[in-house]
Amino acid sequence: MPNIDDQQHASATLRAIAILEAIAGADGPLGLVELMQATGLPKPTVHRIVSLLEGAALLVREAEGKRYAPGPRLASLALSSLTHTAWRAPRHAILKALVDEIGETCNLTLLDGTEVVYLDRVEAAWPLRLHFQTGSRVPAHCSASGKLLLSLLPARERRRILDTLPYSFHTANTITRRRDLEEALKKIRRERLSTDNEEYLDGTVCVAVPVESKSRQVAAALAVHAPVTRMTLAQALGCVPALRRAAARLADSFPE
């Protein structure tokens, strides 16, 4: 029979998990009052737990110090969980079937701050390839997936990231001004479709669609990319129906 200390420890652990779940599932950073409402916990308990979680890098405080967001350790834990074999295997099978259908490399990505990180990728059977492994990162402002995921963020979170983007130059087509990126994101948000027309790497094009639940919760971005010697941007856009069908299947492999 569990002793009282064990029961209290388990209860404290579950309260911390409830706070992490509330923050991870929110559209933006949460304050103490919002966390109290989301978890039903009293203010002193919430304050004590978030202080511990912040000290462990599981949470970070906004600059003004009143609201909390996922920290680097929590983000790393989430990525490790999503790339675990138990989750990765069914997604990889869907990606492979898509690559077999359209004949070009496809990848699945998440937004992590000012970058997108590769959750999975299946290479097409061509001699000329771009090698990005799971966990590889590319700038959000000049990748199809990055722009798509930025466009679909809540406005407050999108502004926060746009404030910190480096707008680094990569090719003659790279968007390097905030106002130009904001205009591009408006169109992407309406169409739920994004392109990279040689913006990150010369000679490559990419098209991305969202992986989203029926309630339009965006989990990731699914993209096809290829060298222009094999596929023009217009041809890549022709893959959108296949991408959307695969994205609908992939949505079921992410937790709601």
N, C-alpha and C positions, 0 to 999 in steps of 0.2 A: 504493500500500500504506500503511495507517495507521501512523503512527509510535507509539512507546511512550507518549509523552505523551498522544496522542489516545486510545489504548486505556485508559490509566489514568483519564483523565477520564470516559470512557464507563462504566467499571466503577464509579467513585465515584458517578456519577449514578444508575446502576441500584441501587446499594446504598441510596441515599437514597430512591428510589422504593419499594423493598421495605419500608423502615421506615414510610413514609407509608401504604402499602397495609395493613400490619399494624395500624396505629393506626386508620385509617379503618374497617377491617372488624371491629374488636373491639367487644364489648358495653360496654366502659368503658375508662377510661384504662389504659395499660400502663406497667410499670416496665422498667428496663434488662434484668433477667433474662428477663422475658417477651418482650421484643423480641429478645434473643439467641436464645431458643428458637424464635421465629416466623421469624427470618431466617437463622439459622445463622451470624451474624456474631459476631466476638469482642467482648468488652465494651469495650475501648478504642475500637474502630471505631464501635460503637453510640453510645457516649458522645459522641464527636467529632461524629458526624452529627446527633444530636438537638440538640446545642448550636447547631450551625449552623442547623438548621431552626427552632429556637425563636427565634433571633435574627432570622430572616426572617419571623416571625409565622405560619409554617406549622404550628407546634405550640405548645401552651401547657402549662405545668406546673401540677399541682394545688397547692393552698395549702401542703401539707407538702413540696412540691418533689421527690417521688420517682417520680411517675407522669406520663405525658404523654398529652395529648388533642389532637384537631384544633384548630388555631388559626384565627383569623378569616380569614386569607388563604387557607388551605386550604378553609374552608367557602365562601368567595366563589368560589373556583375550581371547586368541585364544583357550585355553583348555576349558574354560567355555562356549565359543560359540559352540564348537564341541560336548560338552556333554549336550547341551541344548536339551530338549525334541523334539523340531522341527527337529533336525538333528538325534537325538539318536533313535527315534522310528523306522524309516525304517531300520537302521543298525541293531538294536536289532532283528527285525523280520528275517533278513537274517542270523544272528548268530544262532538264535533259530532253524531255518530250517536246518542249517548245523549240529548242535548238534543232532538233531533228526535223521539225515542221518547217522552220523558216531558213535554216541553213547558216545562221550567223550566231556569234557569241551573245549570250544573255547573262545578265547579272541582277542580283537582288541587293539593295542597299538601304541603309538607315542614315538619318541625319544625326550628326554628333557635333553640336556647336557650329563652327564655320566650315565643317568638312562633312563629306559623306564617307561612310565606312562600308566595305563590302561584307555582306553576310554570306553570300554564296555566288558562285560563278561557274558557268559551263562553257568551255571553249568549243567553237566550231572546228570541224576537221579540215582546216586550211593550213598551208605552210606559213602564211603571214599572220601572226597573232600578236595581241597585246597581253602581256602576262601580269595580271593583278591577282594576288592570292587573297583568300579570306582574311579579313582584317586590314587590307590595304585601304588607304585613304586618299581622296582627291578633293580639291577645293569645291565648295558648294556653288560659288557664283559662276563657274564656267563649266559645269557638268549638267547634263539633262536631268539626272536624278536629283542633284542638289537644288537646282532651281525649282523643280516640281515640289519637293518637300518643303522648301522655304515658302513657296506660294501658298501652301495649304495649312501653314501654321496659324494659330490665333494671332491677330494683329499685334498684340502687345509683345508676344514672344518673337515674332518676325522682326519687329523694330529693334528689339534688344540684340538680335544676332546681326542685323544689318549695321548696327552701330559699331560692331567689333570686326566685321569682315575686312580682310586685308586688301580686297580688290586687286589681287596680284595679276600681272600681265603674263600671258602664256603664248598667245598667238595674235595675229592681226585682228581676229574676230572676238577676242576676249572682251567681255563687258567689264570696264574698269571704273565706271562712275555709278554712284548709288542711284541717282535719279533714273538712269537708263535701266538699271536692274529692276527698280520698282515698277517701271512701265512694263517691262517684260513679264514680271511676276503677275501683274493684273491679268494679262492675256492668258497666261498659263493657268491661273486660278479658275478663270471662266471655262477653259477648254479641258481642264484636267489632263493636260498633255504637254510635254516639254521636249525641246530638241537641243542638241549640241551640234552646231554646224561648224566644225573645226574650231571650237572655242577653247578647248583644253589642249588638244594635240593636233598639229597640222596633219591633214590627210585622213582624219577620222570623223565619222558622224555618229550620232546617237539619238535615240528616241526613247522616252520614258513615260510610263503610266503609273498611277497609284495602285497600291495593294490596299484595299479598304473594305471595311465591314459593311453590312447592309445599312448601318446607321452612319456611314461615311466617316468612321474613325480610321485614319490613315496609319497603317502599320509600317509600310515600307514603300519603296519604288522598284518597279520592274523595268528593265531597259534592255534594248538590243543595240549593239554598236558594231561598226565594221569600218574597214578602210574604204575610202571613196573609190578606189580602184575596183572594188567589188560591188559596192552598194552606194547609190546616191542618196541624198537626204529624202528625195521624193520616194524612192524605193523603200527606204526605212519606214517612212510614214505609212506605206502600204501594209506594213506588218502590225499596225495598231490593233485591228480586230483580233488577231492571234494573241497579241500581248494582253489585251483586256480579258480574253477568255482565260488565259493562264493566271492572270492576276486574281480573277474571281476564285479560282481553285486554290491559289496560294493563301488567300485571306483566311481560309479555314484552318491553316496551319499556325496561325498566330492567336494567342489568347486575346479575348475581348477585353 
